[in-house]
Amino acid sequence: MTDLVRYAVRDGVAILQINNPPSNALSHGVRVALQTALDRADADADVRAVILTAAGRTFPVGADIREMDRAPQPPLVGDVARQIEAMGVPVVVAIHGRALGLGLELALAGHARIAARGASLGLPEISLGLIPSAGATQRLPRLVAGDVAGRMILTGRPLGAEAAQEAGLIDGIIDGDLMGGAMAFAQNLAQTQTSGPPVATSARRDGFRDAMAYRAALEAVRAELPNADAPVITKAMECLEAAPLLPFDAGLALEDECFEEVRRSPEAMALRHVFVAERRAARVPRHLPEVERLAQAAVLGGGLLGAGIALNALEAGLQVVMVEAGPEAATAAAGRVSALAARAVAQGRLTPARRDEVIDRLRSTADLGTLRGVDAVLVAGAGAVNATVFARVAAANANAVLVSVSAFADLSALDAATGGQGRVVACNILPPSHVTRLAELALMPNTPPEIEARAFHLIRRIGKTPVRIEHSPKAPMVGLVVERLLAAYRRASDALVATGATPHDVDRAMRGFGFNVGPYQVQDLIGFAEPTPAESVFASSSHDLRGALRGAGRTGQAKGAGFYDYAGADQEAMPSDEVQALIEAHRAATGIRPRRVSDTEIVETCLDAMVNAGVACGPALRQLSDVDIAAILGLGFPRHRGGPLKSAEVAGVLAVERRLSARAEASLGDDVAFWTPHPALRKAVLNGARFGDDGRG
């Protein structure tokens, strides 16, 4: 018997314990071992009940996602589920931690389910562009009402143990010793089973005794969804609606058919890519040493940036001290953190009790002496960070990792100011800092492994996904992936407007592609009263319109005029005649004869520019897939598209290269270099139209 499933018999109860840490994923080896263990229990005449549980911190939370792109190897989870249902003795599933995806799908086949208090149960497959499988779309509606089944499958949101018990998904909650409770439950179930095999989930109809009410509940849930017409939602609904209408085996066949259809879709492939890439980015590099768990952090600078970071650290359980220039400023900084926490309560992210617990761990002061003993110091001052500040911080704490929360930090100067020990790292966190999940981590060649490890742990601890980049002393912000992608996006947009599109055309096309807002809407929202460092590095000499808009006093929504006009209480964006006149004047001055630009051309041009800029970041990154993560988390790139590089793979890398080459040939001046395909594109074409991970690993 393989150790992937431990087998024991106690007092007539066979205990099958899945042992595949850390997530107990239902890999092929686990499935084989489960079948063997079930056969062994079924053949033992002394076994009156079976408990299915898991070792470690959690019940299974899915399968090995790498198997999703390969031909499935039997037995599948659905095969194991059918074997559980067919057992001649009751099978009790004992859940702790989380039962997600295939883990819950397996549990649904049990004859009863109990859970430790605090456990959660969910079917998050929809977030990967998939529908649940292994019979979940047919078994879950047999146990719970239509609104519960619909929400679990169509939204992917999990249920806590209490809600699951109320819905009928589990049969009991165990406080304390889960295995002791499971033994008592299983033995009682075995004693009360009078004759015949236990009732299988597939034979129950609890959730749709009233078929009309069940159908109406499903439709009501779907009507609440922002993506109600997405193909994956349609397929999930098809399976859920079939559950009360078809024999169980026919329902399973329909589920298999629908699952395969969505699994092969571009959206599902893109979402699986993002799932893997995001976890790869967050993984601490294996060569780094183990470090002690961080307990205390200090934030210098109590503006919105610093307050948001402080709230993240507090929510993560850290003790936080905010340091400002004077007592009044320190009090105001603490007030900003409290205001952000109050907003989180209003939004349902925090309970009032949790907010009070979080704020109790915050101190604010003007005394740099309080930095002594903290594990990390995050300097969140606006604009360029003064090396003198870092020198004072280093003098106050000789051991902490020092983090410059700035996109434009000169790490070489800050390192020199702090003794040249490589203690300083830069971390670019875009506003709003308490919500943004991306943190671009810039390191120097002399950054000690322990400092790098502590920086990674800090970023992950405060709820961010790190994208590691190599610091460039000559041009610090050039290495930042988001800045490069954003600059390319804007430059391509400006070229399209110069060609014949309007800002409204570009925004509409990119929203149609999946962005929540278009590039010009974003610029108006954040404002562009002053040129940014990114403009000076990346802007086109021939197509940039911001200078003309600044000259006309149009610097964004806050001024009531930017690329759009804004009027009324709701500040609705309206296309501007004045902006159109400026665009036409620019075209006339540069000799451009405008033409019609289609939405397809707009999307392709913007994506091609981001792809070209993204692959150029490769040598500075741990892995090239970080480009897609930076675009999704930092630019709002539509997740179901997989990021710019994955989108290029789906659309065809060769086509991207050819479009860029054509633009380069038709361009003049600095635009030629901008549109010239990066050599990595040719390499990807030769690599089967796929981007390899050419980063540092």
C-alpha positions in Angstrom: 0.0 0.0 0.0 1.5 3.3 -1.0 1.9 6.0 1.6 -0.1 8.4 -0.6 -3.1 6.9 1.2 -2.6 5.5 4.7 -4.9 2.6 5.6 -5.9 1.4 9.1 -8.8 -0.3 10.8 -10.1 0.6 14.2 -13.1 -0.9 15.9 -14.6 -2.0 12.6 -14.0 1.3 10.9 -11.5 1.5 8.0 -9.7 4.9 8.0 -8.4 6.1 4.6 -6.1 9.1 5.1 -4.9 10.9 2.0 -1.2 11.9 2.5 0.0 14.1 -0.4 1.3 17.3 1.2 1.0 20.2 1.1 -2.4 20.4 -0.6 -3.3 16.7 -0.7 -3.9 17.2 -4.5 -5.8 14.2 -6.1 -2.9 13.3 -8.4 -2.9 10.1 -10.4 -1.0 8.3 -7.7 -3.4 9.3 -5.0 -6.4 8.1 -7.1 -4.8 4.7 -7.7 -4.0 4.4 -4.0 -7.6 5.4 -3.1 -9.1 2.7 -5.4 -6.8 0.1 -3.8 -7.7 1.2 -0.3 -11.4 1.1 -1.1 -11.1 -2.4 -2.6 -9.3 -3.5 0.6 -12.0 -2.1 2.8 -14.8 -3.5 0.7 -13.3 -7.0 0.8 -12.9 -7.0 4.6 -15.9 -8.5 6.3 -15.0 -6.9 9.6 -15.2 -3.4 8.2 -18.7 -1.9 9.0 -17.9 1.7 7.9 -15.2 3.8 6.2 -13.8 7.2 7.0 -12.2 9.2 4.2 -10.0 12.0 5.6 -6.6 13.7 4.9 -3.4 14.3 6.7 -1.8 17.7 7.3 -3.5 21.0 7.2 -6.3 20.4 4.7 -8.6 18.1 2.9 -7.7 17.9 -0.9 -8.0 21.2 -2.6 -8.0 20.0 -6.2 -5.8 18.0 -8.7 -2.4 18.6 -10.1 -3.2 21.4 -12.6 -0.4 20.1 -14.8 -2.6 17.2 -15.7 -5.2 19.5 -17.2 -3.3 19.9 -20.4 -2.5 16.2 -20.8 -4.7 13.2 -21.7 -6.3 12.1 -18.4 -4.9 8.9 -16.8 -7.5 6.6 -15.3 -8.7 6.2 -12.7 -10.3 9.7 -12.7 -11.8 11.3 -9.7 -15.2 10.5 -11.1 -14.2 6.8 -11.2 -13.2 6.9 -7.5 -16.4 8.8 -6.7 -18.5 6.0 -8.3 -16.6 3.4 -6.3 -17.3 5.2 -3.1 -21.0 5.4 -3.8 -21.1 1.7 -4.6 -19.5 0.6 -1.3 -21.6 -1.8 0.7 -20.8 0.0 3.9 -21.3 3.7 4.6 -18.4 6.1 3.8 -18.1 9.1 6.0 -16.0 12.0 4.6 -14.3 14.0 7.4 -13.2 17.4 6.2 -10.8 19.9 7.8 -9.2 23.0 6.3 -10.5 23.4 2.8 -12.3 20.9 0.5 -12.1 22.6 -2.9 -12.6 21.5 -6.5 -12.0 17.9 -6.9 -11.6 17.5 -3.2 -15.2 18.5 -2.6 -16.3 16.6 -5.8 -14.9 13.4 -4.2 -16.5 14.3 -0.8 -19.9 14.7 -2.5 -19.9 10.9 -3.3 -19.6 10.0 0.4 -22.7 8.7 2.1 -22.2 11.4 4.8 -20.0 14.4 5.3 -18.8 16.0 8.5 -16.4 18.9 8.9 -14.2 20.6 11.5 -15.4 24.0 12.6 -13.7 26.6 10.5 -13.5 24.3 7.4 -14.6 25.7 4.0 -16.1 23.9 1.0 -16.1 25.2 -2.5 -16.0 24.5 -6.3 -13.8 27.3 -7.7 -13.4 25.8 -11.2 -15.3 28.7 -12.8 -12.3 30.9 -12.0 -10.2 28.7 -14.3 -12.8 28.8 -17.1 -14.0 25.3 -16.2 -17.1 23.7 -14.8 -16.9 21.2 -11.9 -16.4 17.6 -12.9 -16.5 14.1 -11.3 -20.2 14.4 -11.1 -20.4 17.5 -9.0 -22.9 19.3 -11.2 -25.2 16.3 -10.7 -24.5 15.4 -7.1 -24.5 18.9 -5.5 -28.1 19.8 -6.6 -29.2 16.5 -5.1 -28.1 17.7 -1.7 -28.7 21.4 -1.6 -31.3 23.9 -2.9 -30.9 25.5 -6.4 -29.7 28.9 -5.2 -26.9 27.3 -3.1 -25.8 24.9 -5.9 -26.0 27.8 -8.4 -23.9 30.2 -6.3 -21.3 27.6 -5.5 -20.8 26.5 -9.1 -21.5 29.7 -11.0 -19.5 32.1 -8.7 -17.0 29.7 -7.2 -17.5 31.2 -3.8 -17.0 28.7 -0.9 -19.2 28.0 2.0 -18.1 27.9 5.6 -18.9 24.9 7.7 -21.9 26.5 9.4 -23.4 27.6 6.1 -22.7 24.2 4.6 -24.5 22.4 7.4 -27.5 24.8 7.1 -27.7 24.1 3.4 -27.5 20.3 3.8 -24.1 19.9 2.2 -22.6 18.4 5.4 -24.3 16.4 8.2 -22.4 17.7 11.2 -19.7 20.0 12.6 -17.1 18.6 14.9 -15.4 20.8 17.6 -12.1 19.6 18.8 -11.0 16.1 17.8 -12.2 15.6 14.2 -11.2 11.9 14.0 -12.8 11.1 17.3 -16.0 12.7 16.1 -15.8 11.0 12.8 -15.4 7.6 14.5 -18.5 8.1 16.6 -20.4 9.3 13.6 -19.3 6.4 11.4 -20.1 3.8 14.0 -23.5 5.3 14.7 -24.2 5.3 11.0 -23.2 1.7 10.7 -25.4 0.6 13.6 -28.5 2.5 12.2 -28.1 1.0 8.7 -30.8 -1.7 9.0 -30.6 -3.4 5.6 -29.2 -3.0 2.1 -26.4 -0.7 1.0 -26.3 2.9 2.2 -28.2 5.5 0.1 -25.9 7.0 -2.5 -25.9 10.8 -3.2 -26.9 9.9 -6.8 -30.1 8.4 -5.6 -31.2 11.5 -3.6 -33.4 14.4 -4.7 -33.4 16.7 -1.7 -32.3 19.8 -3.7 -34.9 19.6 -6.5 -38.0 18.1 -5.0 -39.7 21.1 -6.5 -38.2 21.2 -10.0 -39.8 24.5 -11.0 -38.5 26.3 -7.8 -35.1 24.8 -8.4 -35.0 26.1 -12.0 -36.2 29.6 -10.9 -33.5 29.7 -8.2 -30.8 28.9 -10.8 -32.0 31.6 -13.2 -32.1 34.1 -10.3 -28.5 33.4 -9.5 -27.4 33.7 -13.1 -29.2 37.0 -13.5 -26.9 38.4 -10.7 -23.7 37.6 -12.6 -21.8 40.2 -14.5 -20.6 37.5 -17.0 -24.0 35.7 -17.2 -23.6 35.1 -21.0 -20.0 33.7 -20.8 -19.8 30.3 -22.5 -18.6 28.6 -19.3 -21.6 29.9 -17.4 -23.9 28.6 -20.2 -22.3 25.2 -20.0 -22.5 25.1 -16.2 -26.2 26.1 -16.3 -26.9 23.4 -18.9 -25.5 20.7 -16.5 -27.3 22.1 -13.5 -30.6 22.3 -15.3 -30.2 18.8 -16.5 -29.7 17.3 -13.0 -33.5 16.9 -12.2 -34.4 16.0 -15.7 -31.9 13.3 -16.8 -31.0 9.9 -15.3 -27.9 10.2 -13.2 -25.6 8.4 -15.7 -26.9 10.6 -18.6 -26.2 13.7 -16.4 -22.6 12.5 -15.9 -22.2 12.0 -19.7 -23.5 15.6 -20.3 -21.1 16.9 -17.6 -18.2 15.1 -19.3 -19.1 16.5 -22.7 -19.5 20.1 -21.4 -16.3 19.9 -19.3 -14.2 18.8 -22.3 -15.7 21.6 -24.4 -14.8 24.3 -22.0 -11.4 22.8 -21.0 -10.2 23.2 -24.6 -11.4 26.8 -24.9 -8.9 29.7 -25.2 -10.4 31.2 -22.0 -9.8 28.1 -19.9 -6.2 27.7 -21.3 -5.5 31.3 -20.5 -6.9 31.1 -16.9 -4.9 27.9 -16.3 -1.8 29.7 -17.5 -2.5 32.6 -15.1 -3.1 30.2 -12.2 0.3 28.5 -12.6 2.2 31.7 -13.4 0.8 33.6 -10.4 1.9 30.8 -8.0 5.2 30.6 -9.7 5.8 34.3 -9.2 4.8 34.1 -5.6 7.1 31.2 -4.8 10.2 32.1 -2.8 13.2 31.0 -4.9 14.5 27.7 -3.8 18.1 28.8 -3.5 17.2 31.4 -0.8 17.7 30.6 2.9 14.9 30.0 5.4 14.2 33.1 7.4 12.3 33.8 10.6 8.7 34.8 10.4 8.3 38.6 10.4 6.6 40.0 13.4 7.0 43.8 13.3 7.2 46.4 10.5 7.5 50.1 10.3 6.1 52.4 7.6 7.7 55.8 7.0 5.3 58.2 5.3 1.6 58.3 6.3 0.1 59.4 3.0 -2.4 57.2 1.2 0.4 55.0 -0.1 1.9 54.4 3.3 -1.5 54.1 5.0 -2.6 51.4 2.5 0.6 49.4 3.0 0.2 49.7 6.8 -3.3 48.4 6.7 -2.2 45.4 4.6 0.6 44.6 7.2 -1.9 45.0 10.1 -4.4 42.6 8.4 -1.5 40.1 8.0 -1.1 40.1 11.7 2.1 42.3 12.0 2.7 44.9 14.6 3.0 48.1 12.7 4.5 51.5 13.7 4.0 54.5 11.4 6.6 57.2 11.5 6.0 60.7 10.4 7.8 64.0 10.5 5.9 65.4 13.5 3.2 64.5 16.1 0.4 66.1 14.1 1.4 64.3 10.9 1.7 61.0 12.8 -1.8 61.4 14.2 -3.1 62.2 10.7 -1.4 59.1 9.3 -3.1 56.9 11.9 -6.4 58.5 11.0 -5.9 57.5 7.3 -5.3 53.9 8.3 -8.4 53.9 10.4 -10.4 55.5 7.6 -9.3 52.8 5.2 -10.2 50.1 7.7 -13.6 51.7 8.2 -14.1 51.6 4.4 -13.1 47.9 4.4 -15.9 47.3 7.0 -18.4 49.1 4.8 -17.4 46.9 1.9 -17.6 43.7 3.9 -13.9 42.9 3.8 -13.5 43.3 7.6 -15.9 42.8 10.4 -16.1 45.6 13.1 -14.4 43.2 15.6 -11.6 42.4 13.1 -11.1 46.1 12.4 -10.7 46.8 16.1 -8.2 44.0 16.4 -6.2 45.3 13.5 -6.1 48.9 14.6 -5.0 47.8 18.1 -1.7 46.7 16.6 -1.0 50.1 15.1 1.2 52.8 16.7 2.0 56.2 15.1 4.9 58.4 16.2 7.5 61.0 15.1 10.3 59.2 16.9 12.8 57.3 14.7 13.9 55.5 17.8 10.9 53.2 17.5 12.4 51.6 14.5 14.8 49.7 16.7 13.8 46.1 16.7 11.4 46.0 13.7 12.0 43.4 11.0 11.3 45.6 8.0 11.1 49.3 7.3 9.0 50.5 4.3 9.7 54.0 3.2 6.6 55.2 1.4 7.4 58.9 0.8 6.0 60.6 -2.3 8.4 61.1 -5.3 12.1 60.5 -5.2 13.3 59.0 -1.9 16.0 61.0 0.0 19.1 59.0 0.6 19.5 61.0 3.9 16.3 59.4 5.2 17.6 55.9 4.5 20.9 56.7 6.2 19.0 57.8 9.3 16.8 54.7 9.1 19.8 52.4 8.8 21.4 54.1 11.8 18.3 53.5 13.9 18.1 49.8 12.9 21.1 47.8 11.8 19.3 44.6 10.9 15.9 45.3 9.2 15.4 44.9 5.5 14.9 48.5 4.1 12.3 48.8 1.4 11.8 51.9 -0.8 8.2 51.9 -2.0 8.9 53.9 -5.1 8.9 53.1 -8.8 11.9 55.4 -9.4 14.2 54.6 -6.5 18.0 54.7 -7.2 19.0 51.7 -5.3 22.7 52.3 -5.9 22.5 55.7 -4.1 20.4 54.3 -1.3 22.7 51.4 -0.8 25.7 53.7 -0.6 23.9 55.9 1.9 23.2 52.8 4.2 26.7 51.4 4.2 26.8 49.4 1.0 25.6 46.2 2.5 22.8 45.5 0.0 20.1 46.0 2.7 17.9 48.2 0.5 15.4 46.8 -2.0 12.8 48.7 -4.0 9.1 47.7 -4.2 6.8 49.3 -6.7 3.2 49.1 -5.4 0.6 51.0 -7.6 -2.2 52.9 -6.0 -4.6 52.2 -4.3 -1.9 50.3 -2.3 -4.3 48.6 0.1 -6.1 46.9 -2.8 -3.4 46.4 -5.4 -2.0 42.8 -5.4 1.1 43.4 -7.5 4.5 44.3 -6.0 7.4 44.7 -8.4 10.5 43.8 -6.3 13.8 45.4 -7.6 17.0 44.0 -6.3 20.7 44.8 -6.9 23.4 42.3 -7.8 24.9 42.6 -4.3 21.6 42.0 -2.5 22.4 39.3 0.1 20.3 36.1 -0.2 18.9 36.6 3.3 17.7 40.1 2.5 16.1 38.9 -0.7 14.3 36.1 1.2 13.0 38.5 3.8 11.8 40.8 1.1 9.9 38.0 -0.6 8.3 36.9 2.7 7.3 40.5 3.5 5.6 41.0 0.2 3.8 37.7 0.4 2.8 38.3 4.0 1.1 41.7 3.2 -0.9 40.0 0.5 1.0 41.0 -2.6 2.3 38.9 -5.5 6.0 39.7 -6.1 7.4 40.1 -9.6 11.2 40.1 -9.2 13.2 42.4 -11.5 16.9 43.3 -11.8 17.6 46.9 -10.8 19.1 49.1 -13.5 21.3 51.9 -11.9 21.3 54.0 -15.0 17.5 54.0 -15.5 15.7 52.6 -12.5 12.2 52.6 -13.9 13.2 51.1 -17.2 13.2 47.6 -15.6 9.7 48.0 -14.1 7.4 45.7 -16.1 4.2 47.7 -15.5 5.8 51.0 -16.6 7.1 49.4 -19.8 3.8 47.8 -20.6 1.8 50.9 -19.8 4.1 53.1 -21.8 3.9 50.8 -24.8 0.1 50.7 -24.4 -0.2 54.5 -24.4 2.3 54.9 -27.3 0.3 52.5 -29.4 -2.9 54.2 -28.5 -1.5 57.6 -29.5 -0.3 56.2 -32.8 -3.8 54.9 -33.5 -5.3 58.2 -32.7 -2.8 60.0 -35.0 -3.8 57.5 -37.7 -7.5 58.2 -37.6 -9.1 56.8 -34.4 -10.5 58.9 -31.6 -9.7 58.4 -27.9 -13.2 57.1 -27.5 -12.7 54.6 -30.3 -9.6 53.2 -28.5 -11.3 53.0 -25.1 -14.3 51.3 -26.6 -12.3 48.7 -28.4 -10.1 47.9 -25.4 -13.2 47.6 -23.2 -14.6 45.2 -25.7 -11.4 43.1 -25.4 -12.0 42.9 -21.7 -10.4 45.8 -19.9 -12.7 47.5 -17.4 -11.7 51.0 -18.7 -9.7 52.2 -21.7 -6.3 53.8 -21.7 -7.5 57.4 -22.1 -10.1 56.9 -19.4 -7.4 55.8 -17.0 -5.2 58.8 -17.9 -8.0 61.2 -17.2 -8.8 59.5 -13.9 -5.2 59.7 -12.5 -4.4 63.0 -14.2 -1.4 64.1 -16.2 -0.7 67.6 -15.1 3.1 66.9 -15.0 5.1 64.7 -17.3 6.1 61.4 -15.6 9.5 59.8 -15.8 8.0 57.1 -18.0 7.0 59.7 -20.6 10.5 61.0 -20.9 11.9 57.5 -21.4 9.2 55.9 -23.5 7.0 58.5 -25.2 7.0 58.9 -29.0 8.5 62.1 -30.4 5.8 62.2 -33.1 2.5 61.0 -31.6 2.3 62.2 -28.0 -0.7 64.5 -27.5 -0.3 65.2 -23.8 1.8 68.2 -24.2 -0.9 69.9 -26.4 -3.6 69.0 -23.9 -1.5 70.4 -21.0 -1.0 73.6 -22.9 -4.8 73.9 -23.2 -5.3 73.2 -19.5 -6.8 69.8 -20.0 -5.0 67.6 -17.5 -7.7 65.1 -16.4 -11.0 64.5 -14.8 -10.1 66.5 -11.7 -9.9 69.6 -13.9 -13.1 68.8 -15.7 -11.3 68.3 -19.0 -8.7 65.8 -20.3 -9.0 63.5 -23.2 -12.8 63.8 -22.5 -15.1 66.6 -21.2 -16.6 66.1 -17.8 -19.8 67.8 -16.7 -22.6 67.3 -14.2 -22.6 65.8 -10.7 -21.8 62.3 -12.1 -18.8 63.6 -14.1 -19.8 61.6 -17.1 -17.1 61.4 -19.8 -18.1 63.0 -23.1 -16.0 63.1 -26.3 -14.5 66.5 -26.7 -14.7 68.8 -29.8 -11.7 70.7 -28.5 -9.6 67.5 -28.2 -10.6 66.4 -31.7 -9.5 69.8 -33.0 -6.1 69.4 -31.3 -5.8 65.9 -32.8 -6.6 67.2 -36.3 -4.1 70.0 -35.9 -1.5 67.5 -34.9 -2.3 65.3 -38.0 -2.1 68.3 -40.3 1.2 69.4 -38.8 2.8 65.9 -39.3 1.3 65.3 -42.7 -0.9 62.4 -41.6 -4.0 61.7 -43.8 -6.5 60.1 -41.4 -8.2 56.8 -42.2 -10.8 54.6 -40.6 -9.3 52.3 -37.9 -11.3 49.2 -36.9 -11.7 47.8 -33.4 -9.7 44.8 -34.5 -6.8 46.9 -35.6 -6.9 48.9 -32.3 -6.8 45.7 -30.2 -4.1 44.1 -32.3 -1.9 47.2 -32.3 -2.1 47.8 -28.5 -1.5 44.1 -27.8 1.4 43.8 -30.2 3.1 46.8 -28.6 2.7 45.3 -25.1 4.0 42.0 -26.3 7.1 43.6 -27.8 7.7 45.6 -24.6 7.0 42.5 -22.5 9.5 40.2 -24.1 12.2 42.9 -23.8 11.8 42.6 -20.0 12.8 38.9 -20.1 16.4 39.1 -19.1 15.6 41.2 -16.0 12.9 38.7 -14.8 12.9 35.4 -12.9 10.5 34.0 -15.5 8.9 35.5 -18.6 5.4 34.5 -17.4 5.8 37.3 -14.8 5.0 39.7 -17.7 1.5 38.4 -17.9 1.1 38.5 -14.1 2.3 42.2 -14.0 -0.2 43.1 -16.8 -3.1 41.4 -15.1 -2.4 42.6 -11.5 -0.9 46.0 -12.5 -2.7 47.1 -15.6 -6.1 45.4 -15.3 -5.4 43.2 -18.3 -8.4 40.8 -18.6 -7.5 37.7 -16.7 -9.4 35.4 -19.0 -7.1 36.5 -21.8 -4.1 35.2 -19.9 -1.9 38.4 -20.2 -0.3 39.9 -23.3 2.2 37.0 -24.0 -0.4 34.3 -23.6 -2.8 36.3 -25.8 -0.1 36.4 -28.4 0.4 32.6 -28.2 -3.3 32.0 -28.7 -3.6 34.5 -31.6 -0.3 33.4 -33.2 3.2 34.8 -32.4 4.1 34.8 -36.1 1.2 37.1 -36.9 2.3 39.5 -34.1 5.9 39.5 -35.5 4.7 40.2 -39.0 2.4 43.1 -37.9 5.2 44.7 -35.9 7.6 44.4 -38.8 5.1 46.1 -41.2 4.6 48.9 -38.7 8.4 49.3 -38.3 8.8 49.5 -42.1 6.1 52.2 -42.3 7.5 54.3 -39.4 10.0 57.1 -39.1 12.4 58.3 -36.4 12.3 56.7 -33.0 9.1 54.8 -33.9 11.1 52.4 -36.1 12.9 51.0 -33.0 9.7 50.9 -31.0 7.9 48.8 -33.6 10.8 46.6 -34.6 10.1 43.0 -33.3 12.3 42.0 -30.4 14.5 38.9 -31.1 12.6 37.0 -28.5 9.6 37.0 -30.8 11.5 35.2 -33.5 12.8 32.8 -31.0 9.2 32.1 -29.9 8.2 31.5 -33.5 11.0 28.9 -33.8 9.9 27.4 -30.5 6.5 26.4 -31.8 4.9 29.8 -31.3 5.4 29.6 -27.5 7.3 31.8 -25.2 9.8 30.0 -23.0 10.8 31.1 -19.6 14.1 32.8 -20.3 14.3 34.6 -17.0 16.8 33.9 -14.1 14.7 31.0 -12.7 
